[in-house]
Amino acid sequence: MTTHPRGRLSGLRRYAVPLLVLAAAATTVPLQAVAQEPRPVITQDPDDLPPTPGPGPVRDPQVAAIAQDANQALRYSYAAVAADLGHPYAEGTVEFDLQSGLRTLPADRLEPIVKYAQTLLESDVETRTAQFGRHARLTPDEFRKIGFDGAFSDVRFDSDALKKSLLDRAAALEAAEKAAEQDAQRKAYELHLDFSKLAKLSSLDFRVERVKCVDETNPEWPGDDEIVAGGLRVDHQGTTKKVSQWFVGDGFYDGKAKTYADPGRLFTSFDLAASGPWPRSYLAVVMLAEQDGSGFAAAVQAAWAKVKDKVTQVIAQAVAAVLTPYVGAAIAEALGQLVGWLVGVFVDWLLELFQDDLFEARTAHVELPHRYEFLYNNPAHLGWTNHRLPSTSMWFTGHGGQYKVNVHWQVNS
């Protein structure tokens, strides 16, 4: 076992921010910057694999505007709740969920969060506007009275422009499905297969092959890291669900790895027989953390579900009169792009409140052009080999350490 010098004296076990599954919107950055940019890898590992592909950029400026407003309102909700944990909120609200989660944290961990939130809310208007956008015009007490629902209710965007964009994208998706169907028929003919009897895909799995400690977190006690993993998933209809965390292992030190037997530990599985058009996009967001016993992660997930529903509702209202399956697919695609980028954005901001480090969230994205099983059996142009995509690596940095997680997608029939 590798030995490490003790980084600093401390009688307390490190606290890590728990797994967070929260994505609401973009920060105040140009639209072209709203993308999941790969972050530089600090440490090279001898068995590196190619990086895991993530989602593309947010295409529509109106969707980005809606999401940005929701993010700023959610930030204000979180700060307002953390700054005054005694304020009463109605059950079922975003604020009630956040408050319930914060109250499960130990006192020594909660105190700096409360102080930081109070300092933020007492800052000058310019600073608060940079954090909360137009919502900063409200005092904390005014915001607490209306909460996220009231603040986000009059979000501003160009409804006509959004409608046109979604309808155009829906038409492109419909054309893509027809082309994919024709392509499948042509390939089946070339292979002398009976197209009417072709097996169709039944499910899509995202699997974790290995979790490796490249550099132990600080302070570097030998084998001190206790790691859990979890995250969220987004299906082809934009439905977001939490992936419950599981215990990866303890005693991690530089070079130690937890390897799962082939085909790997199932992170999540998607039902490909579910209704909806093709091609389809799917997302898996993986998050690592040191083991945490609070109820904060579950509470934040409950709050995110409410925020995501509100964002979806606003986007769908723009095309309510023409909400076809393909329009629904266009909306789902936009939501998937947002989720993949926004999880990391919100976590980065949340770290300011926690005054602590969190392992960065990583997002895997895959698009399935066809529903037919035979097309995923070694099609060189799509990159699948025996119904699997090549293994890739996700890098996680935080707490002064680094972990690498090897993953892959596979389809089943």
Contacts in CASP RR format, 6 or more apart in sequence:
PFRMAT RR
TARGET T0000
AUTHOR 0000-0000-0000
METHOD contacts of the structure
MODEL  1
MTTHPRGRLSGLRRYAVPLLVLAAAATTVPLQAVAQEPRPVITQDPDDLP
PTPGPGPVRDPQVAAIAQDANQALRYSYAAVAADLGHPYAEGTVEFDLQS
GLRTLPADRLEPIVKYAQTLLESDVETRTAQFGRHARLTPDEFRKIGFDG
AFSDVRFDSDALKKSLLDRAAALEAAEKAAEQDAQRKAYELHLDFSKLAK
LSSLDFRVERVKCVDETNPEWPGDDEIVAGGLRVDHQGTTKKVSQWFVGD
GFYDGKAKTYADPGRLFTSFDLAASGPWPRSYLAVVMLAEQDGSGFAAAV
QAAWAKVKDKVTQVIAQAVAAVLTPYVGAAIAEALGQLVGWLVGVFVDWL
LELFQDDLFEARTAHVELPHRYEFLYNNPAHLGWTNHRLPSTSMWFTGHG
GQYKVNVHWQVNS
1 222 0 8 1.000
1 223 0 8 1.000
1 253 0 8 1.000
2 222 0 8 1.000
2 253 0 8 1.000
2 254 0 8 1.000
2 255 0 8 1.000
3 222 0 8 1.000
4 216 0 8 1.000
4 220 0 8 1.000
4 221 0 8 1.000
4 222 0 8 1.000
4 253 0 8 1.000
4 254 0 8 1.000
5 220 0 8 1.000
6 219 0 8 1.000
6 220 0 8 1.000
6 221 0 8 1.000
7 218 0 8 1.000
7 219 0 8 1.000
7 220 0 8 1.000
8 218 0 8 1.000
8 219 0 8 1.000
10 219 0 8 1.000
12 108 0 8 1.000
14 217 0 8 1.000
14 219 0 8 1.000
14 290 0 8 1.000
14 399 0 8 1.000
15 106 0 8 1.000
15 108 0 8 1.000
15 109 0 8 1.000
15 290 0 8 1.000
15 292 0 8 1.000
15 356 0 8 1.000
16 289 0 8 1.000
16 290 0 8 1.000
16 292 0 8 1.000
16 356 0 8 1.000
16 357 0 8 1.000
16 358 0 8 1.000
16 359 0 8 1.000
16 399 0 8 1.000
17 289 0 8 1.000
17 292 0 8 1.000
17 347 0 8 1.000
17 350 0 8 1.000
17 351 0 8 1.000
17 354 0 8 1.000
17 356 0 8 1.000
17 357 0 8 1.000
17 358 0 8 1.000
18 289 0 8 1.000
18 292 0 8 1.000
18 293 0 8 1.000
18 294 0 8 1.000
18 295 0 8 1.000
18 296 0 8 1.000
18 297 0 8 1.000
19 228 0 8 1.000
19 229 0 8 1.000
19 230 0 8 1.000
19 231 0 8 1.000
19 245 0 8 1.000
19 287 0 8 1.000
19 289 0 8 1.000
19 292 0 8 1.000
19 297 0 8 1.000
20 287 0 8 1.000
20 297 0 8 1.000
20 300 0 8 1.000
20 343 0 8 1.000
20 346 0 8 1.000
20 347 0 8 1.000
20 350 0 8 1.000
20 358 0 8 1.000
20 361 0 8 1.000
21 231 0 8 1.000
21 232 0 8 1.000
21 242 0 8 1.000
21 243 0 8 1.000
21 285 0 8 1.000
21 287 0 8 1.000
21 297 0 8 1.000
21 300 0 8 1.000
21 301 0 8 1.000
21 304 0 8 1.000
21 343 0 8 1.000
22 74 0 8 1.000
22 300 0 8 1.000
22 301 0 8 1.000
22 303 0 8 1.000
22 304 0 8 1.000
22 307 0 8 1.000
22 343 0 8 1.000
22 346 0 8 1.000
22 347 0 8 1.000
22 350 0 8 1.000
23 240 0 8 1.000
23 304 0 8 1.000
23 308 0 8 1.000
23 338 0 8 1.000
23 339 0 8 1.000
23 340 0 8 1.000
23 341 0 8 1.000
23 342 0 8 1.000
23 343 0 8 1.000
23 344 0 8 1.000
23 345 0 8 1.000
23 346 0 8 1.000
24 67 0 8 1.000
24 70 0 8 1.000
24 71 0 8 1.000
24 73 0 8 1.000
24 74 0 8 1.000
24 304 0 8 1.000
24 307 0 8 1.000
24 308 0 8 1.000
24 311 0 8 1.000
24 342 0 8 1.000
24 346 0 8 1.000
25 64 0 8 1.000
25 66 0 8 1.000
25 67 0 8 1.000
25 68 0 8 1.000
25 69 0 8 1.000
25 70 0 8 1.000
25 71 0 8 1.000
25 72 0 8 1.000
25 74 0 8 1.000
25 311 0 8 1.000
25 338 0 8 1.000
25 342 0 8 1.000
26 34 0 8 1.000
26 58 0 8 1.000
26 64 0 8 1.000
26 67 0 8 1.000
26 68 0 8 1.000
26 71 0 8 1.000
26 338 0 8 1.000
26 341 0 8 1.000
26 342 0 8 1.000
26 345 0 8 1.000
27 68 0 8 1.000
27 71 0 8 1.000
27 345 0 8 1.000
27 349 0 8 1.000
28 68 0 8 1.000
28 130 0 8 1.000
28 133 0 8 1.000
31 57 0 8 1.000
31 58 0 8 1.000
31 61 0 8 1.000
31 64 0 8 1.000
32 57 0 8 1.000
34 57 0 8 1.000
34 58 0 8 1.000
34 64 0 8 1.000
34 341 0 8 1.000
35 56 0 8 1.000
35 57 0 8 1.000
35 58 0 8 1.000
35 341 0 8 1.000
36 54 0 8 1.000
36 55 0 8 1.000
36 56 0 8 1.000
36 340 0 8 1.000
36 341 0 8 1.000
36 363 0 8 1.000
38 51 0 8 1.000
39 360 0 8 1.000
39 395 0 8 1.000
39 397 0 8 1.000
41 395 0 8 1.000
42 215 0 8 1.000
42 397 0 8 1.000
42 402 0 8 1.000
43 214 0 8 1.000
43 215 0 8 1.000
43 402 0 8 1.000
45 212 0 8 1.000
45 214 0 8 1.000
45 404 0 8 1.000
48 393 0 8 1.000
48 404 0 8 1.000
49 390 0 8 1.000
49 391 0 8 1.000
49 392 0 8 1.000
49 393 0 8 1.000
49 406 0 8 1.000
50 390 0 8 1.000
50 392 0 8 1.000
50 393 0 8 1.000
51 392 0 8 1.000
51 393 0 8 1.000
51 394 0 8 1.000
51 395 0 8 1.000
52 362 0 8 1.000
52 364 0 8 1.000
52 392 0 8 1.000
52 393 0 8 1.000
52 394 0 8 1.000
52 407 0 8 1.000
53 364 0 8 1.000
53 365 0 8 1.000
53 366 0 8 1.000
53 392 0 8 1.000
54 340 0 8 1.000
54 363 0 8 1.000
54 364 0 8 1.000
54 365 0 8 1.000
55 281 0 8 1.000
55 283 0 8 1.000
55 336 0 8 1.000
55 337 0 8 1.000
55 339 0 8 1.000
55 340 0 8 1.000
55 341 0 8 1.000
55 363 0 8 1.000
55 365 0 8 1.000
56 337 0 8 1.000
56 365 0 8 1.000
57 337 0 8 1.000
57 341 0 8 1.000
58 64 0 8 1.000
58 67 0 8 1.000
58 334 0 8 1.000
58 337 0 8 1.000
58 338 0 8 1.000
58 341 0 8 1.000
59 165 0 8 1.000
59 169 0 8 1.000
59 334 0 8 1.000
59 337 0 8 1.000
60 162 0 8 1.000
60 165 0 8 1.000
60 166 0 8 1.000
60 334 0 8 1.000
61 161 0 8 1.000
62 157 0 8 1.000
62 158 0 8 1.000
62 159 0 8 1.000
62 161 0 8 1.000
62 162 0 8 1.000
62 165 0 8 1.000
62 318 0 8 1.000
63 162 0 8 1.000
63 165 0 8 1.000
63 315 0 8 1.000
63 334 0 8 1.000
63 338 0 8 1.000
65 155 0 8 1.000
65 156 0 8 1.000
65 157 0 8 1.000
66 155 0 8 1.000
66 157 0 8 1.000
66 311 0 8 1.000
66 314 0 8 1.000
66 315 0 8 1.000
67 311 0 8 1.000
67 338 0 8 1.000
67 342 0 8 1.000
69 133 0 8 1.000
69 134 0 8 1.000
69 152 0 8 1.000
69 155 0 8 1.000
69 156 0 8 1.000
70 152 0 8 1.000
70 155 0 8 1.000
70 307 0 8 1.000
70 310 0 8 1.000
70 311 0 8 1.000
71 342 0 8 1.000
71 345 0 8 1.000
71 346 0 8 1.000
72 131 0 8 1.000
72 132 0 8 1.000
72 133 0 8 1.000
72 134 0 8 1.000
72 135 0 8 1.000
73 132 0 8 1.000
73 135 0 8 1.000
73 147 0 8 1.000
73 148 0 8 1.000
73 151 0 8 1.000
73 152 0 8 1.000
74 94 0 8 1.000
74 148 0 8 1.000
74 303 0 8 1.000
74 307 0 8 1.000
74 346 0 8 1.000
75 131 0 8 1.000
75 132 0 8 1.000
75 346 0 8 1.000
75 349 0 8 1.000
76 131 0 8 1.000
76 132 0 8 1.000
76 135 0 8 1.000
76 136 0 8 1.000
76 138 0 8 1.000
76 143 0 8 1.000
76 148 0 8 1.000
76 151 0 8 1.000
77 94 0 8 1.000
77 95 0 8 1.000
77 98 0 8 1.000
77 143 0 8 1.000
77 147 0 8 1.000
77 148 0 8 1.000
77 151 0 8 1.000
77 303 0 8 1.000
78 98 0 8 1.000
78 117 0 8 1.000
78 350 0 8 1.000
78 353 0 8 1.000
79 117 0 8 1.000
79 120 0 8 1.000
79 121 0 8 1.000
79 131 0 8 1.000
79 132 0 8 1.000
79 140 0 8 1.000
79 353 0 8 1.000
80 87 0 8 1.000
80 95 0 8 1.000
80 117 0 8 1.000
80 121 0 8 1.000
80 140 0 8 1.000
80 143 0 8 1.000
80 144 0 8 1.000
80 147 0 8 1.000
81 87 0 8 1.000
81 89 0 8 1.000
81 95 0 8 1.000
81 98 0 8 1.000
81 99 0 8 1.000
81 102 0 8 1.000
82 98 0 8 1.000
82 102 0 8 1.000
82 113 0 8 1.000
82 114 0 8 1.000
82 116 0 8 1.000
82 117 0 8 1.000
82 353 0 8 1.000
83 114 0 8 1.000
83 117 0 8 1.000
83 118 0 8 1.000
83 120 0 8 1.000
83 121 0 8 1.000
83 140 0 8 1.000
84 140 0 8 1.000
84 144 0 8 1.000
85 99 0 8 1.000
85 102 0 8 1.000
85 103 0 8 1.000
85 110 0 8 1.000
85 114 0 8 1.000
86 99 0 8 1.000
87 99 0 8 1.000
87 144 0 8 1.000
89 95 0 8 1.000
89 96 0 8 1.000
89 99 0 8 1.000
89 144 0 8 1.000
90 96 0 8 1.000
92 306 0 8 1.000
93 147 0 8 1.000
93 148 0 8 1.000
93 149 0 8 1.000
93 306 0 8 1.000
94 147 0 8 1.000
94 148 0 8 1.000
94 149 0 8 1.000
94 303 0 8 1.000
94 306 0 8 1.000
94 307 0 8 1.000
95 144 0 8 1.000
95 147 0 8 1.000
95 148 0 8 1.000
97 299 0 8 1.000
97 300 0 8 1.000
97 302 0 8 1.000
97 303 0 8 1.000
97 306 0 8 1.000
98 299 0 8 1.000
98 300 0 8 1.000
98 303 0 8 1.000
100 299 0 8 1.000
101 294 0 8 1.000
101 295 0 8 1.000
101 296 0 8 1.000
101 298 0 8 1.000
101 299 0 8 1.000
101 300 0 8 1.000
102 110 0 8 1.000
102 113 0 8 1.000
102 296 0 8 1.000
102 299 0 8 1.000
104 294 0 8 1.000
104 295 0 8 1.000
104 296 0 8 1.000
104 299 0 8 1.000
105 113 0 8 1.000
105 294 0 8 1.000
105 296 0 8 1.000
106 294 0 8 1.000
112 354 0 8 1.000
112 355 0 8 1.000
113 353 0 8 1.000
113 354 0 8 1.000
113 355 0 8 1.000
116 352 0 8 1.000
116 353 0 8 1.000
116 355 0 8 1.000
117 353 0 8 1.000
120 127 0 8 1.000
120 128 0 8 1.000
120 131 0 8 1.000
120 353 0 8 1.000
121 128 0 8 1.000
121 140 0 8 1.000
125 136 0 8 1.000
128 136 0 8 1.000
129 136 0 8 1.000
131 349 0 8 1.000
135 143 0 8 1.000
135 151 0 8 1.000
138 146 0 8 1.000
138 151 0 8 1.000
143 151 0 8 1.000
148 306 0 8 1.000
148 307 0 8 1.000
148 310 0 8 1.000
149 310 0 8 1.000
152 310 0 8 1.000
155 314 0 8 1.000
159 317 0 8 1.000
159 318 0 8 1.000
162 315 0 8 1.000
162 318 0 8 1.000
162 319 0 8 1.000
163 318 0 8 1.000
163 319 0 8 1.000
166 315 0 8 1.000
166 318 0 8 1.000
166 319 0 8 1.000
166 327 0 8 1.000
166 330 0 8 1.000
166 331 0 8 1.000
166 334 0 8 1.000
167 319 0 8 1.000
167 322 0 8 1.000
167 327 0 8 1.000
167 330 0 8 1.000
169 330 0 8 1.000
169 333 0 8 1.000
170 324 0 8 1.000
170 326 0 8 1.000
170 327 0 8 1.000
170 328 0 8 1.000
170 329 0 8 1.000
170 330 0 8 1.000
171 326 0 8 1.000
173 277 0 8 1.000
173 279 0 8 1.000
173 326 0 8 1.000
173 329 0 8 1.000
173 330 0 8 1.000
173 333 0 8 1.000
174 277 0 8 1.000
174 326 0 8 1.000
176 278 0 8 1.000
176 279 0 8 1.000
176 369 0 8 1.000
177 277 0 8 1.000
177 278 0 8 1.000
177 279 0 8 1.000
177 326 0 8 1.000
180 278 0 8 1.000
180 279 0 8 1.000
180 369 0 8 1.000
180 370 0 8 1.000
183 370 0 8 1.000
184 195 0 8 1.000
184 198 0 8 1.000
184 370 0 8 1.000
184 372 0 8 1.000
184 375 0 8 1.000
185 195 0 8 1.000
187 374 0 8 1.000
187 375 0 8 1.000
188 194 0 8 1.000
188 195 0 8 1.000
188 198 0 8 1.000
188 372 0 8 1.000
188 374 0 8 1.000
189 195 0 8 1.000
191 374 0 8 1.000
193 374 0 8 1.000
198 372 0 8 1.000
198 373 0 8 1.000
198 374 0 8 1.000
199 372 0 8 1.000
199 373 0 8 1.000
199 374 0 8 1.000
199 413 0 8 1.000
200 272 0 8 1.000
200 273 0 8 1.000
200 371 0 8 1.000
200 372 0 8 1.000
200 373 0 8 1.000
200 413 0 8 1.000
201 272 0 8 1.000
201 273 0 8 1.000
201 368 0 8 1.000
201 371 0 8 1.000
201 372 0 8 1.000
201 373 0 8 1.000
201 376 0 8 1.000
201 411 0 8 1.000
201 412 0 8 1.000
201 413 0 8 1.000
202 271 0 8 1.000
202 272 0 8 1.000
202 273 0 8 1.000
202 412 0 8 1.000
202 413 0 8 1.000
203 269 0 8 1.000
203 270 0 8 1.000
203 271 0 8 1.000
203 272 0 8 1.000
203 273 0 8 1.000
203 411 0 8 1.000
203 412 0 8 1.000
204 269 0 8 1.000
204 270 0 8 1.000
204 272 0 8 1.000
204 282 0 8 1.000
204 366 0 8 1.000
204 368 0 8 1.000
204 409 0 8 1.000
204 410 0 8 1.000
204 411 0 8 1.000
204 412 0 8 1.000
205 263 0 8 1.000
205 266 0 8 1.000
205 267 0 8 1.000
205 268 0 8 1.000
205 269 0 8 1.000
205 270 0 8 1.000
205 409 0 8 1.000
205 410 0 8 1.000
205 411 0 8 1.000
205 412 0 8 1.000
206 233 0 8 1.000
206 266 0 8 1.000
206 267 0 8 1.000
206 268 0 8 1.000
206 269 0 8 1.000
206 282 0 8 1.000
206 284 0 8 1.000
206 364 0 8 1.000
206 407 0 8 1.000
206 408 0 8 1.000
206 409 0 8 1.000
207 260 0 8 1.000
207 263 0 8 1.000
207 264 0 8 1.000
207 265 0 8 1.000
207 266 0 8 1.000
207 267 0 8 1.000
207 407 0 8 1.000
207 408 0 8 1.000
207 409 0 8 1.000
207 410 0 8 1.000
208 229 0 8 1.000
208 260 0 8 1.000
208 264 0 8 1.000
208 265 0 8 1.000
208 267 0 8 1.000
208 286 0 8 1.000
208 405 0 8 1.000
208 406 0 8 1.000
208 407 0 8 1.000
209 259 0 8 1.000
209 260 0 8 1.000
209 262 0 8 1.000
209 264 0 8 1.000
209 265 0 8 1.000
209 391 0 8 1.000
209 406 0 8 1.000
209 407 0 8 1.000
209 408 0 8 1.000
210 257 0 8 1.000
210 258 0 8 1.000
210 259 0 8 1.000
210 260 0 8 1.000
210 405 0 8 1.000
210 406 0 8 1.000
211 227 0 8 1.000
211 229 0 8 1.000
211 248 0 8 1.000
211 257 0 8 1.000
211 258 0 8 1.000
211 288 0 8 1.000
211 403 0 8 1.000
211 404 0 8 1.000
211 405 0 8 1.000
212 255 0 8 1.000
212 256 0 8 1.000
212 257 0 8 1.000
212 258 0 8 1.000
212 403 0 8 1.000
212 404 0 8 1.000
212 405 0 8 1.000
212 406 0 8 1.000
213 225 0 8 1.000
213 227 0 8 1.000
213 252 0 8 1.000
213 253 0 8 1.000
213 254 0 8 1.000
213 255 0 8 1.000
213 256 0 8 1.000
213 257 0 8 1.000
213 402 0 8 1.000
213 403 0 8 1.000
214 254 0 8 1.000
214 255 0 8 1.000
214 401 0 8 1.000
214 402 0 8 1.000
214 403 0 8 1.000
214 404 0 8 1.000
215 254 0 8 1.000
215 400 0 8 1.000
215 401 0 8 1.000
215 402 0 8 1.000
216 223 0 8 1.000
216 224 0 8 1.000
216 225 0 8 1.000
216 252 0 8 1.000
216 253 0 8 1.000
216 254 0 8 1.000
216 401 0 8 1.000
217 224 0 8 1.000
217 225 0 8 1.000
217 290 0 8 1.000
217 398 0 8 1.000
217 399 0 8 1.000
217 400 0 8 1.000
217 401 0 8 1.000
218 399 0 8 1.000
218 400 0 8 1.000
218 401 0 8 1.000
222 253 0 8 1.000
223 250 0 8 1.000
223 251 0 8 1.000
223 252 0 8 1.000
223 253 0 8 1.000
223 256 0 8 1.000
224 251 0 8 1.000
224 252 0 8 1.000
224 253 0 8 1.000
225 250 0 8 1.000
225 251 0 8 1.000
225 252 0 8 1.000
225 253 0 8 1.000
225 290 0 8 1.000
226 247 0 8 1.000
226 249 0 8 1.000
226 250 0 8 1.000
226 251 0 8 1.000
226 252 0 8 1.000
226 290 0 8 1.000
226 291 0 8 1.000
227 247 0 8 1.000
227 248 0 8 1.000
227 249 0 8 1.000
227 250 0 8 1.000
227 252 0 8 1.000
227 288 0 8 1.000
227 289 0 8 1.000
227 290 0 8 1.000
227 291 0 8 1.000
227 403 0 8 1.000
228 245 0 8 1.000
228 246 0 8 1.000
228 247 0 8 1.000
228 248 0 8 1.000
228 288 0 8 1.000
228 289 0 8 1.000
228 290 0 8 1.000
228 291 0 8 1.000
228 292 0 8 1.000
229 245 0 8 1.000
229 246 0 8 1.000
229 248 0 8 1.000
229 286 0 8 1.000
229 287 0 8 1.000
229 288 0 8 1.000
229 405 0 8 1.000
230 243 0 8 1.000
230 244 0 8 1.000
230 245 0 8 1.000
230 246 0 8 1.000
230 267 0 8 1.000
230 286 0 8 1.000
230 287 0 8 1.000
230 288 0 8 1.000
231 242 0 8 1.000
231 243 0 8 1.000
231 245 0 8 1.000
231 284 0 8 1.000
231 285 0 8 1.000
231 286 0 8 1.000
231 287 0 8 1.000
231 361 0 8 1.000
232 240 0 8 1.000
232 241 0 8 1.000
232 242 0 8 1.000
232 243 0 8 1.000
232 284 0 8 1.000
232 285 0 8 1.000
232 301 0 8 1.000
232 339 0 8 1.000
232 343 0 8 1.000
233 240 0 8 1.000
233 241 0 8 1.000
233 243 0 8 1.000
233 267 0 8 1.000
233 268 0 8 1.000
233 270 0 8 1.000
233 282 0 8 1.000
233 283 0 8 1.000
233 284 0 8 1.000
233 285 0 8 1.000
234 240 0 8 1.000
234 282 0 8 1.000
234 283 0 8 1.000
234 285 0 8 1.000
234 332 0 8 1.000
234 335 0 8 1.000
234 336 0 8 1.000
234 339 0 8 1.000
234 340 0 8 1.000
235 241 0 8 1.000
235 270 0 8 1.000
235 271 0 8 1.000
235 274 0 8 1.000
235 282 0 8 1.000
235 332 0 8 1.000
236 270 0 8 1.000
236 274 0 8 1.000
236 276 0 8 1.000
236 280 0 8 1.000
236 281 0 8 1.000
236 282 0 8 1.000
236 329 0 8 1.000
236 332 0 8 1.000
237 274 0 8 1.000
237 276 0 8 1.000
237 328 0 8 1.000
237 329 0 8 1.000
237 332 0 8 1.000
238 312 0 8 1.000
238 331 0 8 1.000
238 332 0 8 1.000
238 335 0 8 1.000
238 336 0 8 1.000
239 332 0 8 1.000
240 304 0 8 1.000
240 305 0 8 1.000
240 308 0 8 1.000
240 335 0 8 1.000
240 339 0 8 1.000
242 298 0 8 1.000
242 301 0 8 1.000
243 267 0 8 1.000
243 268 0 8 1.000
243 284 0 8 1.000
245 289 0 8 1.000
245 297 0 8 1.000
246 265 0 8 1.000
247 291 0 8 1.000
248 258 0 8 1.000
248 288 0 8 1.000
249 258 0 8 1.000
250 291 0 8 1.000
252 403 0 8 1.000
263 388 0 8 1.000
263 408 0 8 1.000
263 410 0 8 1.000
267 284 0 8 1.000
267 286 0 8 1.000
267 407 0 8 1.000
268 284 0 8 1.000
270 282 0 8 1.000
272 280 0 8 1.000
272 368 0 8 1.000
272 371 0 8 1.000
272 411 0 8 1.000
275 325 0 8 1.000
276 325 0 8 1.000
276 329 0 8 1.000
277 325 0 8 1.000
277 326 0 8 1.000
277 329 0 8 1.000
278 368 0 8 1.000
278 369 0 8 1.000
278 370 0 8 1.000
278 371 0 8 1.000
279 367 0 8 1.000
279 368 0 8 1.000
279 369 0 8 1.000
279 370 0 8 1.000
280 329 0 8 1.000
280 367 0 8 1.000
280 368 0 8 1.000
281 332 0 8 1.000
281 333 0 8 1.000
281 336 0 8 1.000
281 365 0 8 1.000
281 366 0 8 1.000
281 367 0 8 1.000
281 368 0 8 1.000
282 365 0 8 1.000
282 366 0 8 1.000
282 367 0 8 1.000
282 368 0 8 1.000
283 336 0 8 1.000
283 339 0 8 1.000
283 340 0 8 1.000
283 363 0 8 1.000
283 364 0 8 1.000
283 365 0 8 1.000
284 363 0 8 1.000
284 364 0 8 1.000
284 407 0 8 1.000
285 339 0 8 1.000
285 340 0 8 1.000
285 343 0 8 1.000
285 361 0 8 1.000
285 362 0 8 1.000
285 363 0 8 1.000
285 364 0 8 1.000
286 361 0 8 1.000
286 362 0 8 1.000
286 363 0 8 1.000
286 364 0 8 1.000
286 394 0 8 1.000
286 405 0 8 1.000
286 407 0 8 1.000
287 343 0 8 1.000
287 359 0 8 1.000
287 361 0 8 1.000
287 362 0 8 1.000
288 359 0 8 1.000
288 396 0 8 1.000
288 403 0 8 1.000
288 405 0 8 1.000
289 358 0 8 1.000
289 359 0 8 1.000
290 399 0 8 1.000
308 335 0 8 1.000
308 339 0 8 1.000
311 335 0 8 1.000
311 338 0 8 1.000
312 331 0 8 1.000
312 335 0 8 1.000
315 331 0 8 1.000
315 334 0 8 1.000
315 335 0 8 1.000
316 323 0 8 1.000
316 328 0 8 1.000
316 331 0 8 1.000
319 327 0 8 1.000
319 331 0 8 1.000
339 363 0 8 1.000
340 363 0 8 1.000
340 365 0 8 1.000
341 363 0 8 1.000
343 361 0 8 1.000
343 363 0 8 1.000
344 360 0 8 1.000
344 361 0 8 1.000
347 358 0 8 1.000
347 360 0 8 1.000
347 361 0 8 1.000
350 358 0 8 1.000
351 357 0 8 1.000
351 358 0 8 1.000
357 398 0 8 1.000
357 399 0 8 1.000
357 400 0 8 1.000
358 398 0 8 1.000
359 396 0 8 1.000
359 397 0 8 1.000
359 398 0 8 1.000
359 399 0 8 1.000
359 403 0 8 1.000
360 396 0 8 1.000
360 397 0 8 1.000
360 398 0 8 1.000
362 394 0 8 1.000
362 395 0 8 1.000
362 396 0 8 1.000
362 405 0 8 1.000
364 392 0 8 1.000
364 394 0 8 1.000
364 407 0 8 1.000
364 409 0 8 1.000
366 389 0 8 1.000
366 409 0 8 1.000
368 411 0 8 1.000
369 375 0 8 1.000
369 382 0 8 1.000
370 376 0 8 1.000
373 387 0 8 1.000
373 411 0 8 1.000
373 413 0 8 1.000
375 382 0 8 1.000
376 382 0 8 1.000
376 384 0 8 1.000
376 387 0 8 1.000
376 411 0 8 1.000
377 384 0 8 1.000
377 386 0 8 1.000
377 387 0 8 1.000
378 384 0 8 1.000
378 385 0 8 1.000
378 386 0 8 1.000
383 389 0 8 1.000
383 390 0 8 1.000
384 411 0 8 1.000
387 410 0 8 1.000
387 411 0 8 1.000
387 412 0 8 1.000
387 413 0 8 1.000
388 408 0 8 1.000
388 409 0 8 1.000
388 410 0 8 1.000
388 411 0 8 1.000
389 408 0 8 1.000
389 409 0 8 1.000
389 410 0 8 1.000
390 408 0 8 1.000
391 406 0 8 1.000
391 407 0 8 1.000
391 408 0 8 1.000
392 406 0 8 1.000
392 407 0 8 1.000
392 408 0 8 1.000
393 404 0 8 1.000
393 405 0 8 1.000
393 406 0 8 1.000
393 407 0 8 1.000
394 404 0 8 1.000
394 405 0 8 1.000
394 406 0 8 1.000
394 407 0 8 1.000
395 402 0 8 1.000
395 403 0 8 1.000
395 404 0 8 1.000
396 402 0 8 1.000
396 403 0 8 1.000
396 404 0 8 1.000
396 405 0 8 1.000
END
